[in-house]
Amino acid sequence: MEPRRWLPYRHLQSRHLGLALATARLIAWIGILLVAAGIAYGITAAVSHGGSVPLALGMVIGLIGYGIAALALGGALAALVGIEESQRRQVDRD
């Protein structure tokens, strides 16, 4: 299996903002992992019935919320990279 296949925003390239693109990819992976951890913790808390339900629900909502926020931040950085790359290509054509 090709490792590049697992990269978020794999079709996006940048000549000048490579660090921003790498940061967006890293933040997107962190967001994916946080959402997955929130879902896994929610399933585990629902099955085990142990502990405090409101505390477990707060943890699940927190993990998923932070994960979605990280995905939004990574997407915003990727959008900026995409806009810059589009503008650069437009200038190169003219």
PyMOL Python script that loads the backbone (N, CA, C, O; Angstrom):
from pymol import cmd

cmd.read_pdbstr("""\
ATOM      1  N   MET A   1       0.831  -1.167   0.000  1.00  0.00           N
ATOM      2  CA  MET A   1       0.000   0.000   0.000  1.00  0.00           C
ATOM      3  C   MET A   1       0.889   1.248   0.000  1.00  0.00           C
ATOM      4  O   MET A   1       1.879   1.318   0.728  1.00  0.00           O
ATOM      5  N   GLU A   2       0.535   2.188  -0.792  1.00  0.00           N
ATOM      6  CA  GLU A   2       1.318   3.404  -0.940  1.00  0.00           C
ATOM      7  C   GLU A   2       1.135   4.311   0.282  1.00  0.00           C
ATOM      8  O   GLU A   2       0.001   4.633   0.637  1.00  0.00           O
ATOM      9  N   PRO A   3       2.237   4.731   0.934  1.00  0.00           N
ATOM     10  CA  PRO A   3       2.106   5.550   2.140  1.00  0.00           C
ATOM     11  C   PRO A   3       1.501   6.931   1.854  1.00  0.00           C
ATOM     12  O   PRO A   3       0.856   7.512   2.727  1.00  0.00           O
ATOM     13  N   ARG A   4       1.701   7.452   0.661  1.00  0.00           N
ATOM     14  CA  ARG A   4       1.164   8.779   0.327  1.00  0.00           C
ATOM     15  C   ARG A   4      -0.369   8.761   0.290  1.00  0.00           C
ATOM     16  O   ARG A   4      -1.009   9.806   0.406  1.00  0.00           O
ATOM     17  N   ARG A   5      -0.934   7.600   0.134  1.00  0.00           N
ATOM     18  CA  ARG A   5      -2.388   7.474   0.078  1.00  0.00           C
ATOM     19  C   ARG A   5      -3.044   7.918   1.383  1.00  0.00           C
ATOM     20  O   ARG A   5      -4.188   8.372   1.376  1.00  0.00           O
ATOM     21  N   TRP A   6      -2.344   7.792   2.481  1.00  0.00           N
ATOM     22  CA  TRP A   6      -2.898   8.108   3.788  1.00  0.00           C
ATOM     23  C   TRP A   6      -2.693   9.566   4.181  1.00  0.00           C
ATOM     24  O   TRP A   6      -3.076   9.956   5.284  1.00  0.00           O
ATOM     25  N   LEU A   7      -2.105  10.378   3.318  1.00  0.00           N
ATOM     26  CA  LEU A   7      -1.891  11.784   3.630  1.00  0.00           C
ATOM     27  C   LEU A   7      -3.167  12.593   3.444  1.00  0.00           C
ATOM     28  O   LEU A   7      -3.819  12.486   2.405  1.00  0.00           O
ATOM     29  N   PRO A   8      -3.528  13.392   4.424  1.00  0.00           N
ATOM     30  CA  PRO A   8      -4.619  14.333   4.173  1.00  0.00           C
ATOM     31  C   PRO A   8      -4.151  15.375   3.161  1.00  0.00           C
ATOM     32  O   PRO A   8      -2.987  15.778   3.176  1.00  0.00           O
ATOM     33  N   TYR A   9      -5.036  15.806   2.297  1.00  0.00           N
ATOM     34  CA  TYR A   9      -4.744  16.808   1.275  1.00  0.00           C
ATOM     35  C   TYR A   9      -3.604  16.348   0.365  1.00  0.00           C
ATOM     36  O   TYR A   9      -2.709  17.131   0.046  1.00  0.00           O
ATOM     37  N   ARG A  10      -3.635  15.088  -0.049  1.00  0.00           N
ATOM     38  CA  ARG A  10      -2.526  14.532  -0.821  1.00  0.00           C
ATOM     39  C   ARG A  10      -2.427  15.106  -2.221  1.00  0.00           C
ATOM     40  O   ARG A  10      -1.356  15.039  -2.825  1.00  0.00           O
ATOM     41  N   HIS A  11      -3.498  15.668  -2.761  1.00  0.00           N
ATOM     42  CA  HIS A  11      -3.452  16.233  -4.102  1.00  0.00           C
ATOM     43  C   HIS A  11      -3.013  17.691  -4.096  1.00  0.00           C
ATOM     44  O   HIS A  11      -2.868  18.303  -5.154  1.00  0.00           O
ATOM     45  N   LEU A  12      -2.806  18.242  -2.923  1.00  0.00           N
ATOM     46  CA  LEU A  12      -2.397  19.633  -2.795  1.00  0.00           C
ATOM     47  C   LEU A  12      -0.879  19.709  -2.789  1.00  0.00           C
ATOM     48  O   LEU A  12      -0.208  18.943  -2.097  1.00  0.00           O
ATOM     49  N   GLN A  13      -0.347  20.643  -3.569  1.00  0.00           N
ATOM     50  CA  GLN A  13       1.099  20.844  -3.636  1.00  0.00           C
ATOM     51  C   GLN A  13       1.396  22.310  -3.399  1.00  0.00           C
ATOM     52  O   GLN A  13       0.552  23.170  -3.648  1.00  0.00           O
ATOM     53  N   SER A  14       2.580  22.591  -2.925  1.00  0.00           N
ATOM     54  CA  SER A  14       2.968  23.975  -2.721  1.00  0.00           C
ATOM     55  C   SER A  14       4.462  24.126  -2.930  1.00  0.00           C
ATOM     56  O   SER A  14       5.265  23.325  -2.453  1.00  0.00           O
ATOM     57  N   ARG A  15       4.806  25.166  -3.651  1.00  0.00           N
ATOM     58  CA  ARG A  15       6.217  25.449  -3.865  1.00  0.00           C
ATOM     59  C   ARG A  15       6.761  26.338  -2.758  1.00  0.00           C
ATOM     60  O   ARG A  15       7.922  26.205  -2.370  1.00  0.00           O
ATOM     61  N   HIS A  16       5.924  27.256  -2.239  1.00  0.00           N
ATOM     62  CA  HIS A  16       6.402  28.232  -1.271  1.00  0.00           C
ATOM     63  C   HIS A  16       5.902  28.001   0.152  1.00  0.00           C
ATOM     64  O   HIS A  16       6.528  28.458   1.108  1.00  0.00           O
ATOM     65  N   LEU A  17       4.795  27.304   0.300  1.00  0.00           N
ATOM     66  CA  LEU A  17       4.215  27.107   1.629  1.00  0.00           C
ATOM     67  C   LEU A  17       4.237  25.636   2.041  1.00  0.00           C
ATOM     68  O   LEU A  17       3.235  25.106   2.524  1.00  0.00           O
ATOM     69  N   GLY A  18       5.356  24.994   1.853  1.00  0.00           N
ATOM     70  CA  GLY A  18       5.490  23.581   2.200  1.00  0.00           C
ATOM     71  C   GLY A  18       5.331  23.326   3.686  1.00  0.00           C
ATOM     72  O   GLY A  18       4.742  22.324   4.089  1.00  0.00           O
ATOM     73  N   LEU A  19       5.857  24.235   4.506  1.00  0.00           N
ATOM     74  CA  LEU A  19       5.746  24.072   5.956  1.00  0.00           C
ATOM     75  C   LEU A  19       4.295  24.217   6.410  1.00  0.00           C
ATOM     76  O   LEU A  19       3.845  23.484   7.292  1.00  0.00           O
ATOM     77  N   ALA A  20       3.565  25.151   5.817  1.00  0.00           N
ATOM     78  CA  ALA A  20       2.149  25.320   6.158  1.00  0.00           C
ATOM     79  C   ALA A  20       1.348  24.086   5.745  1.00  0.00           C
ATOM     80  O   ALA A  20       0.439  23.668   6.463  1.00  0.00           O
ATOM     81  N   LEU A  21       1.677  23.508   4.601  1.00  0.00           N
ATOM     82  CA  LEU A  21       0.984  22.299   4.155  1.00  0.00           C
ATOM     83  C   LEU A  21       1.303  21.122   5.076  1.00  0.00           C
ATOM     84  O   LEU A  21       0.414  20.341   5.412  1.00  0.00           O
ATOM     85  N   ALA A  22       2.550  20.993   5.478  1.00  0.00           N
ATOM     86  CA  ALA A  22       2.921  19.923   6.411  1.00  0.00           C
ATOM     87  C   ALA A  22       2.218  20.111   7.754  1.00  0.00           C
ATOM     88  O   ALA A  22       1.784  19.137   8.370  1.00  0.00           O
ATOM     89  N   THR A  23       2.104  21.357   8.207  1.00  0.00           N
ATOM     90  CA  THR A  23       1.407  21.644   9.453  1.00  0.00           C
ATOM     91  C   THR A  23      -0.080  21.310   9.331  1.00  0.00           C
ATOM     92  O   THR A  23      -0.674  20.751  10.254  1.00  0.00           O
ATOM     93  N   ALA A  24      -0.678  21.656   8.188  1.00  0.00           N
ATOM     94  CA  ALA A  24      -2.099  21.335   7.972  1.00  0.00           C
ATOM     95  C   ALA A  24      -2.315  19.830   7.987  1.00  0.00           C
ATOM     96  O   ALA A  24      -3.300  19.351   8.549  1.00  0.00           O
ATOM     97  N   ARG A  25      -1.409  19.084   7.379  1.00  0.00           N
ATOM     98  CA  ARG A  25      -1.525  17.628   7.378  1.00  0.00           C
ATOM     99  C   ARG A  25      -1.392  17.063   8.785  1.00  0.00           C
ATOM    100  O   ARG A  25      -2.137  16.158   9.164  1.00  0.00           O
ATOM    101  N   LEU A  26      -0.453  17.588   9.561  1.00  0.00           N
ATOM    102  CA  LEU A  26      -0.255  17.120  10.931  1.00  0.00           C
ATOM    103  C   LEU A  26      -1.473  17.435  11.798  1.00  0.00           C
ATOM    104  O   LEU A  26      -1.926  16.588  12.568  1.00  0.00           O
ATOM    105  N   ILE A  27      -1.996  18.640  11.674  1.00  0.00           N
ATOM    106  CA  ILE A  27      -3.169  19.023  12.451  1.00  0.00           C
ATOM    107  C   ILE A  27      -4.373  18.174  12.046  1.00  0.00           C
ATOM    108  O   ILE A  27      -5.179  17.797  12.896  1.00  0.00           O
ATOM    109  N   ALA A  28      -4.498  17.871  10.751  1.00  0.00           N
ATOM    110  CA  ALA A  28      -5.610  17.022  10.298  1.00  0.00           C
ATOM    111  C   ALA A  28      -5.492  15.622  10.900  1.00  0.00           C
ATOM    112  O   ALA A  28      -6.497  15.051  11.321  1.00  0.00           O
ATOM    113  N   TRP A  29      -4.295  15.066  10.946  1.00  0.00           N
ATOM    114  CA  TRP A  29      -4.119  13.745  11.556  1.00  0.00           C
ATOM    115  C   TRP A  29      -4.458  13.766  13.041  1.00  0.00           C
ATOM    116  O   TRP A  29      -5.077  12.836  13.558  1.00  0.00           O
ATOM    117  N   ILE A  30      -4.046  14.840  13.726  1.00  0.00           N
ATOM    118  CA  ILE A  30      -4.382  14.958  15.146  1.00  0.00           C
ATOM    119  C   ILE A  30      -5.895  15.016  15.315  1.00  0.00           C
ATOM    120  O   ILE A  30      -6.441  14.387  16.220  1.00  0.00           O
ATOM    121  N   GLY A  31      -6.576  15.766  14.452  1.00  0.00           N
ATOM    122  CA  GLY A  31      -8.031  15.846  14.512  1.00  0.00           C
ATOM    123  C   GLY A  31      -8.692  14.504  14.272  1.00  0.00           C
ATOM    124  O   GLY A  31      -9.639  14.140  14.969  1.00  0.00           O
ATOM    125  N   ILE A  32      -8.196  13.766  13.290  1.00  0.00           N
ATOM    126  CA  ILE A  32      -8.752  12.437  13.007  1.00  0.00           C
ATOM    127  C   ILE A  32      -8.577  11.517  14.215  1.00  0.00           C
ATOM    128  O   ILE A  32      -9.493  10.785  14.589  1.00  0.00           O
ATOM    129  N   LEU A  33      -7.396  11.565  14.814  1.00  0.00           N
ATOM    130  CA  LEU A  33      -7.137  10.720  15.982  1.00  0.00           C
ATOM    131  C   LEU A  33      -8.001  11.121  17.180  1.00  0.00           C
ATOM    132  O   LEU A  33      -8.459  10.255  17.925  1.00  0.00           O
ATOM    133  N   LEU A  34      -8.229  12.418  17.370  1.00  0.00           N
ATOM    134  CA  LEU A  34      -9.079  12.863  18.476  1.00  0.00           C
ATOM    135  C   LEU A  34     -10.527  12.423  18.284  1.00  0.00           C
ATOM    136  O   LEU A  34     -11.173  11.987  19.236  1.00  0.00           O
ATOM    137  N   VAL A  35     -11.035  12.535  17.070  1.00  0.00           N
ATOM    138  CA  VAL A  35     -12.405  12.085  16.813  1.00  0.00           C
ATOM    139  C   VAL A  35     -12.511  10.576  17.026  1.00  0.00           C
ATOM    140  O   VAL A  35     -13.466  10.099  17.639  1.00  0.00           O
ATOM    141  N   ALA A  36     -11.535   9.830  16.523  1.00  0.00           N
ATOM    142  CA  ALA A  36     -11.552   8.376  16.707  1.00  0.00           C
ATOM    143  C   ALA A  36     -11.452   8.007  18.189  1.00  0.00           C
ATOM    144  O   ALA A  36     -12.125   7.082  18.644  1.00  0.00           O
ATOM    145  N   ALA A  37     -10.612   8.731  18.946  1.00  0.00           N
ATOM    146  CA  ALA A  37     -10.489   8.463  20.377  1.00  0.00           C
ATOM    147  C   ALA A  37     -11.790   8.783  21.100  1.00  0.00           C
ATOM    148  O   ALA A  37     -12.184   8.061  22.017  1.00  0.00           O
ATOM    149  N   GLY A  38     -12.455   9.849  20.701  1.00  0.00           N
ATOM    150  CA  GLY A  38     -13.732  10.197  21.319  1.00  0.00           C
ATOM    151  C   GLY A  38     -14.796   9.143  21.060  1.00  0.00           C
ATOM    152  O   GLY A  38     -15.555   8.786  21.960  1.00  0.00           O
ATOM    153  N   ILE A  39     -14.852   8.645  19.831  1.00  0.00           N
ATOM    154  CA  ILE A  39     -15.820   7.595  19.502  1.00  0.00           C
ATOM    155  C   ILE A  39     -15.487   6.314  20.263  1.00  0.00           C
ATOM    156  O   ILE A  39     -16.377   5.671  20.818  1.00  0.00           O
ATOM    157  N   ALA A  40     -14.214   5.946  20.289  1.00  0.00           N
ATOM    158  CA  ALA A  40     -13.815   4.723  20.993  1.00  0.00           C
ATOM    159  C   ALA A  40     -14.099   4.837  22.493  1.00  0.00           C
ATOM    160  O   ALA A  40     -14.568   3.882  23.111  1.00  0.00           O
ATOM    161  N   TYR A  41     -13.817   5.998  23.074  1.00  0.00           N
ATOM    162  CA  TYR A  41     -14.078   6.186  24.502  1.00  0.00           C
ATOM    163  C   TYR A  41     -15.573   6.155  24.778  1.00  0.00           C
ATOM    164  O   TYR A  41     -16.002   5.614  25.797  1.00  0.00           O
ATOM    165  N   GLY A  42     -16.366   6.726  23.890  1.00  0.00           N
ATOM    166  CA  GLY A  42     -17.816   6.699  24.054  1.00  0.00           C
ATOM    167  C   GLY A  42     -18.370   5.291  24.003  1.00  0.00           C
ATOM    168  O   GLY A  42     -19.236   4.933  24.801  1.00  0.00           O
ATOM    169  N   ILE A  43     -17.877   4.487  23.070  1.00  0.00           N
ATOM    170  CA  ILE A  43     -18.316   3.094  22.981  1.00  0.00           C
ATOM    171  C   ILE A  43     -17.897   2.322  24.220  1.00  0.00           C
ATOM    172  O   ILE A  43     -18.673   1.535  24.762  1.00  0.00           O
ATOM    173  N   THR A  44     -16.672   2.547  24.665  1.00  0.00           N
ATOM    174  CA  THR A  44     -16.178   1.858  25.856  1.00  0.00           C
ATOM    175  C   THR A  44     -16.976   2.255  27.092  1.00  0.00           C
ATOM    176  O   THR A  44     -17.310   1.402  27.914  1.00  0.00           O
ATOM    177  N   ALA A  45     -17.282   3.528  27.228  1.00  0.00           N
ATOM    178  CA  ALA A  45     -18.053   3.985  28.388  1.00  0.00           C
ATOM    179  C   ALA A  45     -19.492   3.465  28.340  1.00  0.00           C
ATOM    180  O   ALA A  45     -20.074   3.164  29.382  1.00  0.00           O
ATOM    181  N   ALA A  46     -20.063   3.358  27.154  1.00  0.00           N
ATOM    182  CA  ALA A  46     -21.429   2.852  27.033  1.00  0.00           C
ATOM    183  C   ALA A  46     -21.507   1.367  27.341  1.00  0.00           C
ATOM    184  O   ALA A  46     -22.486   0.902  27.925  1.00  0.00           O
ATOM    185  N   VAL A  47     -20.493   0.627  26.955  1.00  0.00           N
ATOM    186  CA  VAL A  47     -20.500  -0.820  27.172  1.00  0.00           C
ATOM    187  C   VAL A  47     -20.199  -1.159  28.622  1.00  0.00           C
ATOM    188  O   VAL A  47     -20.812  -2.069  29.181  1.00  0.00           O
ATOM    189  N   SER A  48     -19.280  -0.455  29.232  1.00  0.00           N
ATOM    190  CA  SER A  48     -18.830  -0.822  30.576  1.00  0.00           C
ATOM    191  C   SER A  48     -19.805  -0.374  31.666  1.00  0.00           C
ATOM    192  O   SER A  48     -19.837  -0.983  32.735  1.00  0.00           O
ATOM    193  N   HIS A  49     -20.590   0.659  31.431  1.00  0.00           N
ATOM    194  CA  HIS A  49     -21.543   1.188  32.405  1.00  0.00           C
ATOM    195  C   HIS A  49     -20.880   1.545  33.727  1.00  0.00           C
ATOM    196  O   HIS A  49     -21.575   1.749  34.722  1.00  0.00           O
ATOM    197  N   GLY A  50     -19.605   1.623  33.761  1.00  0.00           N
ATOM    198  CA  GLY A  50     -18.920   1.987  34.996  1.00  0.00           C
ATOM    199  C   GLY A  50     -18.597   3.472  34.996  1.00  0.00           C
ATOM    200  O   GLY A  50     -18.507   4.100  33.940  1.00  0.00           O
ATOM    201  N   GLY A  51     -18.427   4.020  36.173  1.00  0.00           N
ATOM    202  CA  GLY A  51     -18.063   5.416  36.281  1.00  0.00           C
ATOM    203  C   GLY A  51     -19.253   6.339  36.136  1.00  0.00           C
ATOM    204  O   GLY A  51     -20.401   5.902  36.058  1.00  0.00           O
ATOM    205  N   SER A  52     -18.960   7.589  36.101  1.00  0.00           N
ATOM    206  CA  SER A  52     -19.994   8.614  36.016  1.00  0.00           C
ATOM    207  C   SER A  52     -20.358   8.873  34.558  1.00  0.00           C
ATOM    208  O   SER A  52     -19.486   9.170  33.741  1.00  0.00           O
ATOM    209  N   VAL A  53     -21.631   8.760  34.233  1.00  0.00           N
ATOM    210  CA  VAL A  53     -22.090   8.956  32.861  1.00  0.00           C
ATOM    211  C   VAL A  53     -21.889  10.397  32.393  1.00  0.00           C
ATOM    212  O   VAL A  53     -21.411  10.599  31.277  1.00  0.00           O
ATOM    213  N   PRO A  54     -22.236  11.418  33.207  1.00  0.00           N
ATOM    214  CA  PRO A  54     -22.013  12.791  32.728  1.00  0.00           C
ATOM    215  C   PRO A  54     -20.534  13.101  32.486  1.00  0.00           C
ATOM    216  O   PRO A  54     -20.196  13.825  31.550  1.00  0.00           O
ATOM    217  N   LEU A  55     -19.658  12.554  33.327  1.00  0.00           N
ATOM    218  CA  LEU A  55     -18.230  12.763  33.124  1.00  0.00           C
ATOM    219  C   LEU A  55     -17.773  12.109  31.831  1.00  0.00           C
ATOM    220  O   LEU A  55     -16.996  12.702  31.083  1.00  0.00           O
ATOM    221  N   ALA A  56     -18.238  10.902  31.556  1.00  0.00           N
ATOM    222  CA  ALA A  56     -17.875  10.209  30.321  1.00  0.00           C
ATOM    223  C   ALA A  56     -18.434  10.938  29.110  1.00  0.00           C
ATOM    224  O   ALA A  56     -17.754  11.050  28.090  1.00  0.00           O
ATOM    225  N   LEU A  57     -19.657  11.434  29.205  1.00  0.00           N
ATOM    226  CA  LEU A  57     -20.259  12.163  28.096  1.00  0.00           C
ATOM    227  C   LEU A  57     -19.504  13.464  27.823  1.00  0.00           C
ATOM    228  O   LEU A  57     -19.300  13.842  26.669  1.00  0.00           O
ATOM    229  N   GLY A  58     -19.096  14.137  28.883  1.00  0.00           N
ATOM    230  CA  GLY A  58     -18.305  15.358  28.730  1.00  0.00           C
ATOM    231  C   GLY A  58     -16.970  15.087  28.053  1.00  0.00           C
ATOM    232  O   GLY A  58     -16.504  15.876  27.231  1.00  0.00           O
ATOM    233  N   MET A  59     -16.366  13.968  28.409  1.00  0.00           N
ATOM    234  CA  MET A  59     -15.087  13.601  27.802  1.00  0.00           C
ATOM    235  C   MET A  59     -15.263  13.288  26.327  1.00  0.00           C
ATOM    236  O   MET A  59     -14.445  13.700  25.504  1.00  0.00           O
ATOM    237  N   VAL A  60     -16.315  12.568  25.983  1.00  0.00           N
ATOM    238  CA  VAL A  60     -16.573  12.214  24.584  1.00  0.00           C
ATOM    239  C   VAL A  60     -16.834  13.465  23.760  1.00  0.00           C
ATOM    240  O   VAL A  60     -16.262  13.639  22.684  1.00  0.00           O
ATOM    241  N   ILE A  61     -17.698  14.334  24.270  1.00  0.00           N
ATOM    242  CA  ILE A  61     -18.007  15.565  23.544  1.00  0.00           C
ATOM    243  C   ILE A  61     -16.761  16.441  23.415  1.00  0.00           C
ATOM    244  O   ILE A  61     -16.544  17.066  22.377  1.00  0.00           O
ATOM    245  N   GLY A  62     -15.950  16.484  24.459  1.00  0.00           N
ATOM    246  CA  GLY A  62     -14.711  17.263  24.404  1.00  0.00           C
ATOM    247  C   GLY A  62     -13.738  16.736  23.370  1.00  0.00           C
ATOM    248  O   GLY A  62     -13.188  17.504  22.581  1.00  0.00           O
ATOM    249  N   LEU A  63     -13.524  15.428  23.369  1.00  0.00           N
ATOM    250  CA  LEU A  63     -12.590  14.841  22.398  1.00  0.00           C
ATOM    251  C   LEU A  63     -13.067  15.050  20.962  1.00  0.00           C
ATOM    252  O   LEU A  63     -12.291  15.441  20.090  1.00  0.00           O
ATOM    253  N   ILE A  64     -14.336  14.788  20.731  1.00  0.00           N
ATOM    254  CA  ILE A  64     -14.860  14.957  19.376  1.00  0.00           C
ATOM    255  C   ILE A  64     -14.874  16.438  18.991  1.00  0.00           C
ATOM    256  O   ILE A  64     -14.581  16.777  17.844  1.00  0.00           O
ATOM    257  N   GLY A  65     -15.206  17.311  19.920  1.00  0.00           N
ATOM    258  CA  GLY A  65     -15.210  18.756  19.639  1.00  0.00           C
ATOM    259  C   GLY A  65     -13.826  19.279  19.291  1.00  0.00           C
ATOM    260  O   GLY A  65     -13.662  20.028  18.328  1.00  0.00           O
ATOM    261  N   TYR A  66     -12.827  18.883  20.080  1.00  0.00           N
ATOM    262  CA  TYR A  66     -11.463  19.307  19.773  1.00  0.00           C
ATOM    263  C   TYR A  66     -10.975  18.699  18.457  1.00  0.00           C
ATOM    264  O   TYR A  66     -10.224  19.334  17.717  1.00  0.00           O
ATOM    265  N   GLY A  67     -11.398  17.484  18.172  1.00  0.00           N
ATOM    266  CA  GLY A  67     -11.029  16.857  16.904  1.00  0.00           C
ATOM    267  C   GLY A  67     -11.605  17.590  15.710  1.00  0.00           C
ATOM    268  O   GLY A  67     -10.920  17.803  14.709  1.00  0.00           O
ATOM    269  N   ILE A  68     -12.880  17.980  15.819  1.00  0.00           N
ATOM    270  CA  ILE A  68     -13.509  18.726  14.730  1.00  0.00           C
ATOM    271  C   ILE A  68     -12.868  20.108  14.587  1.00  0.00           C
ATOM    272  O   ILE A  68     -12.689  20.595  13.471  1.00  0.00           O
ATOM    273  N   ALA A  69     -12.524  20.734  15.701  1.00  0.00           N
ATOM    274  CA  ALA A  69     -11.846  22.031  15.645  1.00  0.00           C
ATOM    275  C   ALA A  69     -10.476  21.901  14.982  1.00  0.00           C
ATOM    276  O   ALA A  69     -10.078  22.767  14.204  1.00  0.00           O
ATOM    277  N   ALA A  70      -9.753  20.821  15.288  1.00  0.00           N
ATOM    278  CA  ALA A  70      -8.455  20.595  14.658  1.00  0.00           C
ATOM    279  C   ALA A  70      -8.615  20.346  13.161  1.00  0.00           C
ATOM    280  O   ALA A  70      -7.814  20.832  12.362  1.00  0.00           O
ATOM    281  N   LEU A  71      -9.647  19.589  12.776  1.00  0.00           N
ATOM    282  CA  LEU A  71      -9.898  19.361  11.354  1.00  0.00           C
ATOM    283  C   LEU A  71     -10.241  20.663  10.645  1.00  0.00           C
ATOM    284  O   LEU A  71      -9.813  20.876   9.511  1.00  0.00           O
ATOM    285  N   ALA A  72     -10.999  21.529  11.288  1.00  0.00           N
ATOM    286  CA  ALA A  72     -11.338  22.821  10.687  1.00  0.00           C
ATOM    287  C   ALA A  72     -10.090  23.692  10.527  1.00  0.00           C
ATOM    288  O   ALA A  72      -9.924  24.354   9.502  1.00  0.00           O
ATOM    289  N   LEU A  73      -9.217  23.695  11.529  1.00  0.00           N
ATOM    290  CA  LEU A  73      -7.985  24.472  11.446  1.00  0.00           C
ATOM    291  C   LEU A  73      -7.070  23.938  10.347  1.00  0.00           C
ATOM    292  O   LEU A  73      -6.492  24.711   9.582  1.00  0.00           O
ATOM    293  N   GLY A  74      -6.942  22.622  10.274  1.00  0.00           N
ATOM    294  CA  GLY A  74      -6.138  22.025   9.207  1.00  0.00           C
ATOM    295  C   GLY A  74      -6.717  22.325   7.836  1.00  0.00           C
ATOM    296  O   GLY A  74      -5.973  22.584   6.890  1.00  0.00           O
ATOM    297  N   GLY A  75      -8.035  22.290   7.721  1.00  0.00           N
ATOM    298  CA  GLY A  75      -8.681  22.613   6.453  1.00  0.00           C
ATOM    299  C   GLY A  75      -8.478  24.068   6.060  1.00  0.00           C
ATOM    300  O   GLY A  75      -8.289  24.375   4.882  1.00  0.00           O
ATOM    301  N   ALA A  76      -8.515  24.967   7.043  1.00  0.00           N
ATOM    302  CA  ALA A  76      -8.282  26.387   6.758  1.00  0.00           C
ATOM    303  C   ALA A  76      -6.857  26.612   6.278  1.00  0.00           C
ATOM    304  O   ALA A  76      -6.636  27.374   5.336  1.00  0.00           O
ATOM    305  N   LEU A  77      -5.885  25.961   6.913  1.00  0.00           N
ATOM    306  CA  LEU A  77      -4.496  26.082   6.455  1.00  0.00           C
ATOM    307  C   LEU A  77      -4.323  25.508   5.052  1.00  0.00           C
ATOM    308  O   LEU A  77      -3.630  26.091   4.218  1.00  0.00           O
ATOM    309  N   ALA A  78      -4.946  24.378   4.796  1.00  0.00           N
ATOM    310  CA  ALA A  78      -4.868  23.780   3.465  1.00  0.00           C
ATOM    311  C   ALA A  78      -5.531  24.671   2.420  1.00  0.00           C
ATOM    312  O   ALA A  78      -5.054  24.763   1.288  1.00  0.00           O
ATOM    313  N   ALA A  79      -6.628  25.327   2.793  1.00  0.00           N
ATOM    314  CA  ALA A  79      -7.286  26.243   1.865  1.00  0.00           C
ATOM    315  C   ALA A  79      -6.384  27.425   1.536  1.00  0.00           C
ATOM    316  O   ALA A  79      -6.326  27.858   0.385  1.00  0.00           O
ATOM    317  N   LEU A  80      -5.679  27.953   2.537  1.00  0.00           N
ATOM    318  CA  LEU A  80      -4.742  29.041   2.271  1.00  0.00           C
ATOM    319  C   LEU A  80      -3.621  28.603   1.338  1.00  0.00           C
ATOM    320  O   LEU A  80      -3.223  29.349   0.442  1.00  0.00           O
ATOM    321  N   VAL A  81      -3.117  27.401   1.548  1.00  0.00           N
ATOM    322  CA  VAL A  81      -2.079  26.878   0.666  1.00  0.00           C
ATOM    323  C   VAL A  81      -2.625  26.717  -0.752  1.00  0.00           C
ATOM    324  O   VAL A  81      -1.944  27.048  -1.722  1.00  0.00           O
ATOM    325  N   GLY A  82      -3.843  26.213  -0.870  1.00  0.00           N
ATOM    326  CA  GLY A  82      -4.459  26.038  -2.176  1.00  0.00           C
ATOM    327  C   GLY A  82      -4.679  27.364  -2.890  1.00  0.00           C
ATOM    328  O   GLY A  82      -4.456  27.463  -4.097  1.00  0.00           O
ATOM    329  N   ILE A  83      -5.113  28.378  -2.158  1.00  0.00           N
ATOM    330  CA  ILE A  83      -5.302  29.703  -2.752  1.00  0.00           C
ATOM    331  C   ILE A  83      -3.974  30.267  -3.233  1.00  0.00           C
ATOM    332  O   ILE A  83      -3.880  30.808  -4.335  1.00  0.00           O
ATOM    333  N   GLU A  84      -2.948  30.135  -2.397  1.00  0.00           N
ATOM    334  CA  GLU A  84      -1.627  30.647  -2.793  1.00  0.00           C
ATOM    335  C   GLU A  84      -1.114  29.935  -4.027  1.00  0.00           C
ATOM    336  O   GLU A  84      -0.573  30.567  -4.935  1.00  0.00           O
ATOM    337  N   GLU A  85      -1.279  28.640  -4.066  1.00  0.00           N
ATOM    338  CA  GLU A  85      -0.787  27.862  -5.206  1.00  0.00           C
ATOM    339  C   GLU A  85      -1.576  28.212  -6.470  1.00  0.00           C
ATOM    340  O   GLU A  85      -1.001  28.286  -7.556  1.00  0.00           O
ATOM    341  N   SER A  86      -2.860  28.423  -6.340  1.00  0.00           N
ATOM    342  CA  SER A  86      -3.681  28.821  -7.482  1.00  0.00           C
ATOM    343  C   SER A  86      -3.248  30.186  -8.012  1.00  0.00           C
ATOM    344  O   SER A  86      -3.149  30.379  -9.224  1.00  0.00           O
ATOM    345  N   GLN A  87      -2.993  31.121  -7.120  1.00  0.00           N
ATOM    346  CA  GLN A  87      -2.535  32.439  -7.542  1.00  0.00           C
ATOM    347  C   GLN A  87      -1.159  32.369  -8.201  1.00  0.00           C
ATOM    348  O   GLN A  87      -0.905  33.065  -9.184  1.00  0.00           O
ATOM    349  N   ARG A  88      -0.277  31.537  -7.668  1.00  0.00           N
ATOM    350  CA  ARG A  88       1.057  31.397  -8.247  1.00  0.00           C
ATOM    351  C   ARG A  88       0.977  30.827  -9.653  1.00  0.00           C
ATOM    352  O   ARG A  88       1.677  31.291 -10.554  1.00  0.00           O
ATOM    353  N   ARG A  89       0.133  29.828  -9.846  1.00  0.00           N
ATOM    354  CA  ARG A  89      -0.016  29.232 -11.178  1.00  0.00           C
ATOM    355  C   ARG A  89      -0.623  30.223 -12.149  1.00  0.00           C
ATOM    356  O   ARG A  89      -0.256  30.244 -13.324  1.00  0.00           O
ATOM    357  N   GLN A  90      -1.550  31.047 -11.674  1.00  0.00           N
ATOM    358  CA  GLN A  90      -2.167  32.045 -12.539  1.00  0.00           C
ATOM    359  C   GLN A  90      -1.138  33.087 -12.987  1.00  0.00           C
ATOM    360  O   GLN A  90      -1.152  33.515 -14.141  1.00  0.00           O
ATOM    361  N   VAL A  91      -0.256  33.491 -12.087  1.00  0.00           N
ATOM    362  CA  VAL A  91       0.786  34.445 -12.440  1.00  0.00           C
ATOM    363  C   VAL A  91       1.788  33.820 -13.410  1.00  0.00           C
ATOM    364  O   VAL A  91       2.275  34.488 -14.322  1.00  0.00           O
ATOM    365  N   ASP A  92       2.092  32.544 -13.211  1.00  0.00           N
ATOM    366  CA  ASP A  92       3.023  31.855 -14.118  1.00  0.00           C
ATOM    367  C   ASP A  92       2.467  31.743 -15.529  1.00  0.00           C
ATOM    368  O   ASP A  92       3.228  31.797 -16.496  1.00  0.00           O
ATOM    369  N   ARG A  93       1.149  31.588 -15.666  1.00  0.00           N
ATOM    370  CA  ARG A  93       0.523  31.485 -16.990  1.00  0.00           C
ATOM    371  C   ARG A  93       0.503  32.826 -17.709  1.00  0.00           C
ATOM    372  O   ARG A  93       0.611  32.872 -18.935  1.00  0.00           O
ATOM    373  N   ASP A  94       0.367  33.922 -16.957  1.00  0.00           N
ATOM    374  CA  ASP A  94       0.266  35.253 -17.583  1.00  0.00           C
ATOM    375  C   ASP A  94       1.593  35.792 -18.036  1.00  0.00           C
ATOM    376  O   ASP A  94       1.659  36.896 -18.577  1.00  0.00           O
TER     377      ASP A  94
END
""", "prot")
cmd.dss("prot")
cmd.show_as("cartoon", "prot")
cmd.util.cbc("prot")
cmd.orient("prot")
